Amino acid sequence: MKCTAEKALAKAALLLMTAAQTVFAQAIAYVLHVDPAHNAAEVSIALHDVPTDLHLAMRIHAEYDAKYWRYLDSLRIEDASAAPASIQREDSTLWRVHLPSGRGVVRYTIHVQPPDPRSRSAWRPYLSAEGALINSPDFFLYVPELAGIASTLELRGVPANWQIATALPSDGAPTRRRADDAVVLLDSPILLGQLREWAFVDRGTTVHVAYLPIPQPTLLRYRRIRRRLATRRRRDSHARLDARREEVGCHHARHVRRISSSDRCGVPPERFEHVADSVCGCNLDAFFERQVRGTRPIDVSPTLGRIALKMAMDTVPAVDDRGNALVDTRLPVSFSLPESPRVVISNTTTAWARAGLRSGDRLIAIAGRTVGSFADLQAGADRCAHDRTE
């Protein structure tokens, strides 16, 4: 009986060792070759000691799905033993693979789509001469049957002056990374390019930040467009705000009346502050004094400091496309009493403040036009600009 038990234990140990060796031998190695000149990426997946029949799949994100299976082509497989291997599509994001020897290489091409010029979502892949964003689910097929197997990733075609930013740890070389399983691989985007990077520690956690700066030609073009649209945007926004002011004001007054059970239009400031204190569960006196009644710029430095950023404010002369100085339109006016509009000076650097206007001054006319509404104010400012250019 003792001999039989020992033999059974030896056989079980041998089977366990064989199974462990088989699992250990299974390997998946990815190679990604980026080609910015052609907006394409070549992907290869080397499979070692895997089942002869398995699947390849593209992960679908519940929210951020770019449907990159539409831009995958030239999918093929090569068996290491030259035996006839096959790959067949079963669904838009699922393929069945037959690999007789259990070893081979899968190859395919991903055509990276150009970003929408109107708006580029941060999670969408892109590839350009300045850099690239590799959103892993859109580039890497994975083996569902071996989702728990570790894999390696080698990046090729990356210019020497580009940096690599990703959560995947290094695997012995700057362009080699590793992932403990498919979940880690597909949840680790890769940013490539001449990156700006820094790190900071918040409550014991080290946070690494990396981003691609705006290319200089794009930045200059953006600044030109911004200058051209500045006047038009300002006028349009003021017109819209003026048109909506009474409607929004009345809606706000009704809402506050419901909170304060007040029957008259508006509520005393102290009542509003009391409601804010009760919602916050704290005393907001200093906040209202500094941020609401105060006239100084709101200091956002403490908030930015938490993410290791600093704010530097600068000013440049406001000029049109020809270099002519623009009329300073920063003249806030209160029309709460239309028959007696009052100037509100909150910025002492404006031309109006330097000319001697003070908050509470009654505005009677501008450029010879009586001012009783925002439209009158805008027309007067336009007239000033017109007179200056003549």
C-alpha positions as CSV (number, residue, x, y, z in Angstrom):
1,M,0.0,0.0,0.0
2,K,2.8,2.4,0.9
3,C,4.6,1.7,-2.4
4,T,1.5,2.2,-4.4
5,A,0.8,5.5,-2.6
6,E,4.4,6.7,-3.3
7,K,4.0,5.9,-7.0
8,A,0.7,7.7,-7.2
9,L,2.3,10.8,-5.6
10,A,5.3,10.6,-7.9
11,K,3.0,10.5,-11.0
12,A,0.9,13.4,-9.7
13,A,4.1,15.5,-9.1
14,L,5.3,14.7,-12.6
15,L,2.0,15.7,-14.1
16,L,2.0,19.0,-12.1
17,M,5.6,19.7,-13.2
18,T,4.6,19.1,-16.8
19,A,1.6,21.3,-16.6
20,A,3.7,24.1,-15.0
21,Q,6.3,23.8,-17.7
22,T,3.6,24.0,-20.4
23,V,2.0,27.1,-18.8
24,F,5.4,28.7,-18.4
25,A,6.3,28.0,-22.0
26,Q,3.3,29.8,-23.3
27,A,4.3,33.2,-24.5
28,I,2.8,36.1,-26.5
29,A,5.1,38.8,-28.0
30,Y,3.8,41.9,-29.7
31,V,5.7,44.1,-32.1
32,L,4.3,47.5,-33.1
33,H,6.0,49.4,-36.0
34,V,4.7,52.9,-36.4
35,D,4.9,54.7,-39.8
36,P,4.0,58.4,-39.4
37,A,4.6,59.0,-43.1
38,H,1.7,56.7,-44.1
39,N,-0.6,57.1,-41.0
40,A,-0.3,53.3,-40.5
41,A,1.0,50.8,-37.9
42,E,2.1,47.3,-38.5
43,V,1.4,44.8,-35.8
44,S,2.7,41.3,-35.3
45,I,1.9,38.8,-32.5
46,A,4.2,35.9,-32.0
47,L,2.5,33.0,-30.3
48,H,4.5,30.3,-28.6
49,D,3.1,26.9,-27.4
50,V,-0.5,28.0,-27.6
51,P,-3.6,25.8,-28.3
52,T,-3.9,24.8,-31.9
53,D,-7.4,26.3,-32.0
54,L,-8.0,29.7,-30.4
55,H,-9.5,33.1,-31.0
56,L,-8.3,36.7,-31.6
57,A,-10.5,39.5,-30.4
58,M,-10.5,43.3,-30.4
59,R,-11.6,44.8,-27.1
60,I,-14.7,47.0,-27.2
61,H,-14.8,49.8,-24.6
62,A,-18.3,50.5,-23.3
63,E,-17.8,54.3,-23.7
64,Y,-14.7,55.1,-25.7
65,D,-15.2,52.9,-28.8
66,A,-13.6,54.2,-31.9
67,K,-14.6,51.0,-33.9
68,Y,-11.1,50.5,-35.1
69,W,-11.9,47.1,-36.4
70,R,-13.1,49.0,-39.5
71,Y,-9.5,50.1,-40.2
72,L,-7.8,46.7,-39.7
73,D,-6.7,44.9,-42.8
74,S,-4.2,42.4,-44.2
75,L,-4.8,40.0,-41.3
76,R,-2.8,36.8,-41.9
77,I,-1.1,34.1,-39.9
78,E,2.2,32.1,-40.4
79,D,2.7,28.7,-38.7
80,A,6.2,28.1,-37.5
81,S,6.2,24.6,-39.0
82,A,5.0,25.7,-42.4
83,A,1.8,23.7,-41.7
84,P,-1.4,25.1,-43.2
85,A,-2.7,27.6,-40.7
86,S,-5.9,29.5,-41.0
87,I,-7.7,32.5,-39.7
88,Q,-11.4,33.2,-40.2
89,R,-13.6,36.2,-39.2
90,E,-16.5,35.2,-37.0
91,D,-17.7,38.7,-36.1
92,S,-16.6,42.3,-36.5
93,T,-14.2,42.0,-33.6
94,L,-13.6,38.2,-33.4
95,W,-11.5,35.8,-35.4
96,R,-11.0,32.0,-35.2
97,V,-7.4,30.8,-35.5
98,H,-6.1,27.4,-36.4
99,L,-2.4,26.9,-35.7
100,P,-1.4,23.3,-36.1
101,S,2.0,23.5,-34.4
102,G,0.8,25.9,-31.6
103,R,3.5,28.3,-32.8
104,G,3.3,31.1,-35.3
105,V,3.0,34.8,-36.0
106,V,-0.1,36.9,-36.7
107,R,0.3,40.0,-38.7
108,Y,-2.0,42.9,-39.7
109,T,-2.1,46.6,-40.5
110,I,-3.9,49.4,-38.6
111,H,-4.7,52.5,-40.6
112,V,-4.7,55.4,-38.1
113,Q,-7.4,57.9,-38.8
114,P,-6.7,61.6,-39.0
115,P,-8.2,63.6,-36.1
116,D,-11.3,65.7,-36.6
117,P,-10.1,69.3,-37.2
118,R,-13.1,70.7,-35.3
119,S,-12.5,68.7,-32.1
120,R,-10.1,66.0,-31.2
121,S,-11.1,63.6,-28.4
122,A,-8.2,62.9,-26.0
123,W,-8.7,59.1,-26.2
124,R,-8.8,58.8,-30.0
125,P,-5.6,57.5,-31.6
126,Y,-3.5,59.7,-33.9
127,L,-0.2,59.5,-35.7
128,S,1.8,62.4,-37.0
129,A,5.3,63.7,-37.6
130,E,5.1,65.3,-34.1
131,G,4.0,62.3,-32.1
132,A,1.4,59.6,-31.7
133,L,-1.2,58.2,-29.3
134,I,-1.5,54.4,-29.3
135,N,-4.8,53.5,-27.7
136,S,-4.1,49.9,-26.9
137,P,-7.6,48.4,-27.5
138,D,-7.6,49.9,-31.0
139,F,-4.3,48.4,-32.0
140,F,-3.7,45.1,-30.2
141,L,-5.8,42.0,-30.7
142,Y,-5.7,39.6,-27.8
143,V,-6.3,35.9,-27.2
144,P,-9.4,35.4,-25.0
145,E,-8.4,31.9,-24.1
146,L,-5.0,33.2,-22.8
147,A,-6.1,36.5,-21.3
148,G,-4.2,35.7,-18.1
149,I,-0.8,35.1,-19.9
150,A,1.9,37.8,-19.6
151,S,3.1,39.4,-22.9
152,T,5.8,41.7,-24.1
153,L,5.6,44.6,-26.5
154,E,8.4,46.0,-28.7
155,L,8.0,49.4,-30.3
156,R,9.8,49.9,-33.7
157,G,10.0,52.9,-36.0
158,V,10.0,55.3,-33.1
159,P,12.3,58.3,-33.9
160,A,15.4,58.6,-31.7
161,N,14.3,62.0,-30.4
162,W,10.9,60.8,-29.3
163,Q,10.1,59.7,-25.7
164,I,7.7,57.0,-24.6
165,A,5.1,57.5,-21.9
166,T,3.0,54.6,-20.7
167,A,2.1,52.7,-17.6
168,L,3.7,49.5,-19.0
169,P,7.0,48.8,-17.2
170,S,10.2,48.5,-19.1
171,D,11.5,45.0,-20.2
172,G,15.2,45.7,-20.4
173,A,15.2,48.3,-23.2
174,P,13.5,51.7,-23.7
175,T,11.4,50.4,-26.6
176,R,10.5,47.1,-24.9
177,R,7.6,46.8,-22.4
178,R,5.8,44.1,-20.6
179,A,2.3,43.4,-19.4
180,D,1.2,40.9,-16.7
181,D,-2.0,40.0,-18.6
182,A,-4.3,41.2,-21.4
183,V,-6.2,43.5,-19.1
184,V,-3.0,45.4,-18.3
185,L,-1.9,45.6,-21.9
186,L,-5.3,46.9,-23.1
187,D,-5.6,49.4,-20.3
188,S,-2.3,51.1,-20.9
189,P,-2.3,53.8,-23.7
190,I,1.1,54.8,-25.1
191,L,2.1,58.4,-25.9
192,L,5.0,59.0,-28.3
193,G,6.8,62.2,-29.2
194,Q,9.0,65.0,-27.9
195,L,7.1,65.0,-24.6
196,R,7.0,67.5,-21.8
197,E,7.1,65.5,-18.5
198,W,7.1,66.1,-14.8
199,A,6.1,64.3,-11.6
200,F,4.7,65.3,-8.3
201,V,3.6,63.5,-5.1
202,D,0.1,63.9,-3.6
203,R,-0.7,62.2,-0.3
204,G,1.9,59.6,-0.9
205,T,1.1,58.8,-4.5
206,T,3.6,59.8,-7.2
207,V,1.8,61.2,-10.3
208,H,3.6,61.3,-13.6
209,V,2.3,63.8,-16.2
210,A,3.3,63.7,-19.9
211,Y,1.9,65.7,-22.8
212,L,2.7,66.8,-26.4
213,P,3.1,70.5,-26.8
214,I,1.3,72.3,-29.6
215,P,3.4,72.3,-32.8
216,Q,4.8,75.8,-33.4
217,P,3.2,76.3,-36.9
218,T,-0.2,75.3,-35.4
219,L,0.3,77.6,-32.5
220,L,1.0,80.6,-34.7
221,R,-1.9,79.8,-36.9
222,Y,-4.2,79.5,-33.9
223,R,-3.0,82.9,-32.6
224,R,-3.7,84.6,-35.9
225,I,-7.2,83.1,-36.0
226,R,-7.8,84.0,-32.4
227,R,-6.9,87.7,-33.0
228,R,-9.2,87.8,-36.1
229,L,-12.2,86.4,-34.2
230,A,-11.6,88.2,-30.9
231,T,-13.7,91.3,-31.8
232,R,-16.5,89.3,-33.4
233,R,-16.7,86.8,-30.6
234,R,-16.7,89.5,-28.0
235,R,-19.5,91.4,-29.7
236,D,-21.6,88.2,-30.3
237,S,-21.1,87.0,-26.8
238,H,-22.1,90.4,-25.3
239,A,-25.2,90.5,-27.6
240,R,-26.2,87.0,-26.5
241,L,-25.6,87.8,-22.8
242,D,-27.7,91.0,-23.1
243,A,-30.5,89.1,-24.8
244,R,-30.5,86.4,-22.1
245,R,-29.8,88.6,-19.1
246,E,-33.4,89.4,-18.1
247,E,-34.6,85.8,-18.7
248,V,-31.7,84.3,-16.7
249,G,-32.1,86.9,-14.0
250,C,-35.8,86.2,-13.5
251,H,-35.2,82.5,-13.5
252,H,-32.5,82.8,-10.9
253,A,-34.8,85.1,-8.8
254,R,-37.6,82.6,-8.9
255,H,-35.3,79.8,-7.9
256,V,-33.9,81.7,-5.0
257,R,-37.4,82.8,-3.9
258,R,-38.4,79.2,-3.7
259,I,-35.4,78.4,-1.5
260,S,-35.9,81.4,0.8
261,S,-39.7,81.5,0.7
262,S,-39.5,85.1,-0.2
263,D,-42.5,86.8,-2.1
264,R,-40.5,89.7,-3.5
265,C,-38.3,89.8,-6.5
266,G,-34.8,88.9,-5.3
267,V,-33.5,88.2,-1.8
268,P,-31.2,90.1,0.6
269,P,-27.6,89.3,0.1
270,E,-27.3,88.1,3.7
271,R,-30.1,85.6,3.1
272,F,-28.4,84.2,0.0
273,E,-25.2,83.8,1.9
274,H,-27.0,82.1,4.7
275,V,-28.5,79.5,2.2
276,A,-25.0,78.9,0.8
277,D,-23.6,78.4,4.3
278,S,-26.3,75.8,5.1
279,V,-25.6,73.9,1.9
280,C,-21.8,74.0,2.4
281,G,-22.0,73.2,6.1
282,C,-19.3,75.9,6.6
283,N,-18.8,79.6,6.9
284,L,-18.4,81.3,3.5
285,D,-18.1,84.9,4.7
286,A,-14.5,85.1,3.6
287,F,-15.3,83.6,0.3
288,F,-18.1,86.1,-0.5
289,E,-15.9,89.0,0.7
290,R,-13.0,87.9,-1.4
291,Q,-14.5,86.3,-4.5
292,V,-17.8,88.0,-4.9
293,R,-17.6,91.5,-3.4
294,G,-13.9,91.8,-3.9
295,T,-12.4,93.4,-7.1
296,R,-9.1,91.6,-7.2
297,P,-8.4,88.7,-9.6
298,I,-9.4,85.3,-8.1
299,D,-6.2,83.5,-7.0
300,V,-6.2,80.0,-8.4
301,S,-2.5,79.4,-7.4
302,P,-3.4,77.1,-4.5
303,T,-5.5,74.9,-6.7
304,L,-2.9,74.7,-9.5
305,G,-0.2,74.0,-6.9
306,R,-1.9,70.7,-6.0
307,I,-1.0,69.4,-9.5
308,A,2.4,71.0,-9.6
309,L,1.4,73.8,-11.9
310,K,2.0,77.6,-11.7
311,M,0.1,80.4,-13.4
312,A,1.9,83.2,-15.1
313,M,-0.2,86.1,-16.3
314,D,1.0,88.3,-19.1
315,T,-0.6,91.0,-21.3
316,V,0.0,92.0,-24.9
317,P,-1.4,95.0,-26.8
318,A,-4.8,94.3,-28.3
319,V,-4.4,95.0,-32.1
320,D,-6.3,94.1,-35.3
321,D,-4.9,92.3,-38.3
322,R,-3.1,95.5,-39.4
323,G,-1.6,96.2,-36.1
324,N,-3.9,99.0,-35.1
325,A,-4.9,99.3,-31.5
326,L,-8.4,98.0,-30.7
327,V,-10.9,100.1,-28.7
328,D,-11.0,99.0,-25.1
329,T,-14.5,97.6,-24.7
330,R,-14.0,96.5,-21.0
331,L,-16.6,98.9,-19.7
332,P,-19.1,97.0,-17.5
333,V,-22.3,98.9,-17.1
334,S,-25.2,98.0,-14.8
335,F,-28.6,98.5,-16.5
336,S,-30.6,97.5,-13.4
337,L,-32.1,101.0,-13.7
338,P,-32.4,101.6,-17.4
339,E,-33.0,105.3,-17.0
340,S,-29.8,105.7,-14.9
341,P,-27.1,103.1,-16.1
342,R,-24.1,103.0,-13.8
343,V,-20.5,102.3,-14.5
344,V,-18.9,99.3,-12.7
345,I,-15.1,99.5,-12.7
346,S,-13.7,96.1,-11.6
347,N,-10.5,96.3,-13.5
348,T,-8.3,99.3,-12.8
349,T,-6.0,98.6,-15.8
350,T,-8.7,99.5,-18.4
351,A,-8.5,102.6,-20.5
352,W,-11.8,103.7,-18.9
353,A,-10.4,103.5,-15.3
354,R,-7.2,105.3,-16.4
355,A,-9.4,108.0,-17.9
356,G,-10.9,108.7,-14.4
357,L,-14.2,106.8,-14.5
358,R,-15.2,105.2,-11.1
359,S,-17.8,102.6,-10.1
360,G,-21.2,104.3,-9.6
361,D,-20.7,107.0,-12.2
362,R,-23.8,107.6,-14.2
363,L,-23.3,106.9,-17.9
364,I,-25.3,109.4,-19.9
365,A,-23.9,109.1,-23.5
366,I,-21.0,107.6,-25.4
367,A,-19.9,109.0,-28.8
368,G,-22.8,111.4,-28.7
369,R,-25.4,108.6,-28.3
370,T,-27.6,108.4,-25.3
371,V,-27.1,105.1,-23.4
372,G,-30.1,103.3,-22.1
373,S,-29.4,99.7,-23.0
374,F,-26.5,97.4,-23.8
375,A,-27.3,97.8,-27.5
376,D,-26.8,101.6,-27.1
377,L,-23.5,100.9,-25.3
378,Q,-22.3,98.6,-28.1
379,A,-23.3,101.0,-30.8
380,G,-21.4,103.8,-29.1
381,A,-18.3,101.7,-28.8
382,D,-18.5,100.7,-32.4
383,R,-18.8,104.4,-33.3
384,C,-15.7,105.1,-31.2
385,A,-13.8,102.4,-33.2
386,H,-15.1,103.8,-36.5
387,D,-14.1,107.4,-35.7
388,R,-10.6,106.2,-34.7
389,T,-10.0,104.5,-38.0
390,E,-11.1,107.4,-40.1
